[in-house]
Structures are given as C-alpha cells and as structure tokens.
C-alpha cells in the first residue's frame, strides 16, 4: 500500500512540475524578427489550418482570408481583423476581431464569439493570446479556453498553435500557417 501511495504522490508532484514549466512570452524576447501586430496584421493575410483532437487525429481542415486594418484612437493602436473561414465540409464562418494595444506589447481583443476579452502579450517574434471562445458543436455552444501562440517567421509567414481546453481538460489543438500577401 505504501508503494502505491508513493507512486501517487510522485505522479502529483510530476504533474505540478510540468504545469509550472509552461513557456512565457518573455522567453522569446530576443527572437527576430520582432513582431509588431499592427505591421504584420495589416493588409490581406491568407491562412490554412487544421483542428486535431486530443489523440492527434485530424478532425477538420480550413482556410482563412483575413483583411486587417489599423488606426490610432485616443492615442492607442486599434486593429480590425476581418476573418472569413471556409471549412473542409463547406461550412463558412466570419469572425471580426477588434484588437487594442493597451500598453506597449500588451493587447486586448474582442469578437462576437469571444466570451469577455482576449488578452495578449508580445515578446520578440511571439504572441501569446488567452481567451474563451463560444464554440458551436452539433447544435450546442461550448465555452472553450484557448492558449494561443503565434510565431512570426519572416515578413510574410507566421505559424500559430493553439491548445484548447475545457475545465482544465485538454481537448485538442488548432494549427495555422499565415501568409501575408505583398
């Protein structure tokens, strides 16, 4: 019995250590090119993505065309990212984000299907967004948490990986490759 108790305690301790080792946006502060959201997400951007479930199985593919524009309002940068999704099953969806730089390198974002506000922070070439999305699945809407990481690779390419969870349980991932048109 003592053996099982020790194994259980070691498992809990291991999980605690793993959860503490999440990357921080500051880990990327020295990476180049330095990400400027109002520069990269300005103009037309194409993206291709996939959703995989918790086992890694491909569930859905999609394409996004984004039209992004920025302006200055009350001394703050405000961007509108108008996204048009086309899924592999033919379903089409729109999402319009409004992003506001609340302080240097820190952003808030809202969209119709985002619960509350997304919070984001830039460090070097990386952006980390956290938000809750009201996700429709088979006629029911679920509030799903996203831990969303974007990495600018060069002036045209950005890679995006988002982990989805509900009540702390991992559901799957969304992976995207963005390409900014000239």
ZIRAHU-V825435 format. One record per residue. N is the residue number from 1. SS is DSSP state (helix for helix, strand for strand, loop for the rest). PHI is phi in radians with two decimals (none if undefined). PSI is psi in degrees with one decimal (none if undefined). Layout:
n->{N,N}
ss->{SS,SS}
phi->{PHI,PHI}
psi->{PSI,PSI}
//
This chain:
n->{1,2,3,4,5,6,7,8,9,10,11,12,13,14,15,16,17,18,19,20,21,22,23,24,25,26,27,28,29,30,31,32,33,34,35,36,37,38,39,40,41,42,43,44,45,46,47,48,49,50,51,52,53,54,55,56,57,58,59,60,61,62,63,64,65,66,67,68,69,70,71,72,73,74,75,76,77,78,79,80,81,82,83,84,85,86,87,88,89,90,91,92,93,94,95,96,97,98,99,100,101,102,103,104,105,106,107,108,109,110,111,112,113,114,115,116,117,118,119,120,121,122,123,124,125,126,127,128,129,130,131,132,133,134,135,136,137,138,139,140,141,142,143,144,145,146,147,148,149,150,151,152,153,154,155,156,157,158,159,160,161,162,163,164,165,166,167,168,169,170,171,172,173,174,175,176,177,178,179,180,181,182}
ss->{loop,helix,helix,helix,helix,helix,helix,helix,helix,helix,helix,helix,helix,helix,helix,helix,helix,helix,helix,helix,loop,loop,loop,loop,helix,helix,helix,helix,loop,loop,loop,loop,loop,loop,loop,loop,helix,helix,helix,helix,loop,loop,strand,strand,strand,strand,strand,strand,strand,strand,strand,strand,strand,loop,loop,loop,loop,strand,strand,strand,strand,strand,strand,strand,strand,strand,strand,strand,strand,strand,strand,strand,strand,loop,loop,strand,strand,strand,strand,strand,strand,strand,strand,strand,strand,strand,strand,loop,loop,loop,loop,strand,strand,strand,strand,strand,strand,strand,strand,strand,strand,strand,strand,loop,loop,strand,strand,strand,strand,strand,loop,loop,loop,strand,strand,strand,strand,strand,strand,strand,strand,strand,strand,loop,loop,strand,strand,strand,strand,strand,strand,strand,strand,strand,strand,strand,strand,loop,loop,strand,strand,strand,strand,strand,strand,strand,strand,strand,strand,strand,strand,strand,loop,loop,loop,loop,strand,strand,strand,strand,strand,strand,strand,strand,strand,strand,loop,loop,strand,strand,strand,strand,strand,strand,strand,strand,strand,strand,strand,strand,loop,loop}
phi->{none,-1.08,-1.02,-1.14,-1.11,-1.12,-1.10,-1.06,-1.10,-1.16,-1.11,-1.08,-1.10,-1.11,-1.07,-1.09,-1.15,-1.10,-1.18,-1.43,-1.70,-1.11,-1.16,-2.03,-1.05,-1.13,-1.06,-1.86,-1.01,-1.59,-1.37,-2.09,-1.27,-1.22,-1.35,-2.13,-0.98,-1.24,-1.57,-1.19,-1.55,-2.50,1.87,-1.77,-2.20,-1.78,-2.50,-2.18,-2.57,-2.41,-2.02,-2.04,-1.40,-1.10,-1.54,1.67,-1.28,-1.17,-1.79,-2.72,-1.93,-2.75,-2.18,-2.25,-2.04,-2.03,-1.95,-2.11,-2.47,-2.18,-2.62,-1.85,-2.22,0.89,1.39,-2.01,-1.29,-2.25,-2.06,-2.02,-1.93,-1.67,-1.82,-2.05,-1.72,-2.26,-1.61,-1.07,-1.60,1.62,-1.19,-2.01,-2.58,-2.07,-2.50,-2.04,-1.57,-2.06,-1.87,-2.28,-1.38,-1.47,-2.81,-0.93,1.40,-2.13,-2.32,-2.12,-2.49,-2.28,-2.70,-0.99,-1.76,-1.73,-1.46,1.28,-2.15,-1.37,-2.08,-2.37,-2.50,-1.80,-2.53,1.06,-1.66,-2.00,-2.27,-2.03,-1.89,-2.25,-2.88,-1.99,-1.93,-1.43,-1.83,-1.36,-2.41,0.86,1.48,-2.09,-1.79,-1.98,-1.52,-2.03,-1.51,-2.05,-2.03,-1.94,-2.06,-2.10,-2.27,-1.34,-1.62,-2.77,-1.14,-1.92,-1.92,-2.34,-1.87,-2.37,-2.36,-2.18,-1.62,-1.91,-2.56,-2.46,0.93,1.44,-1.67,-1.14,-1.83,2.79,-2.40,-1.98,-2.15,-2.35,-2.11,-1.67,-2.33,-1.46,-1.20,-1.18}
psi->{-40.0,-37.2,-47.6,-37.0,-44.0,-41.3,-43.1,-48.0,-38.9,-37.4,-45.0,-44.4,-40.5,-43.9,-40.4,-42.6,-41.4,-43.3,-24.8,-12.2,20.5,145.3,152.4,148.0,-29.4,-21.3,-21.0,8.8,-27.4,-2.5,146.5,155.2,149.0,124.8,126.1,107.7,-40.9,-17.5,-49.9,-49.3,65.3,116.3,-155.0,129.5,132.1,146.7,147.7,138.0,170.0,153.4,126.6,144.2,-176.8,-21.4,-6.9,0.4,133.5,123.6,-41.4,144.6,155.4,162.2,144.8,136.3,123.0,132.3,115.6,136.8,145.0,152.7,170.7,126.6,122.4,39.8,2.8,144.3,129.1,126.6,144.2,119.3,105.9,106.8,132.5,115.6,141.0,118.5,160.6,-21.4,7.0,-9.8,139.2,147.2,149.6,145.6,128.6,111.8,142.4,115.7,139.9,128.5,109.0,-25.7,167.0,120.0,1.0,135.6,152.9,152.3,142.6,151.0,160.3,-34.9,13.0,128.3,117.7,-140.5,144.3,144.5,132.2,153.9,138.6,140.6,115.1,-121.3,6.8,150.2,132.9,120.2,141.4,133.8,167.8,127.3,133.3,101.7,115.1,129.6,116.0,46.9,-2.5,142.3,126.2,136.8,112.3,133.6,138.4,134.7,101.0,122.2,129.7,139.5,116.4,125.0,-40.8,-167.2,-19.0,-29.8,134.3,137.1,145.5,131.7,123.0,127.3,135.0,139.6,161.0,128.8,32.6,-2.1,128.9,127.2,-33.3,-167.6,151.4,129.5,131.8,149.3,118.6,144.4,115.8,124.1,157.9,none}
//
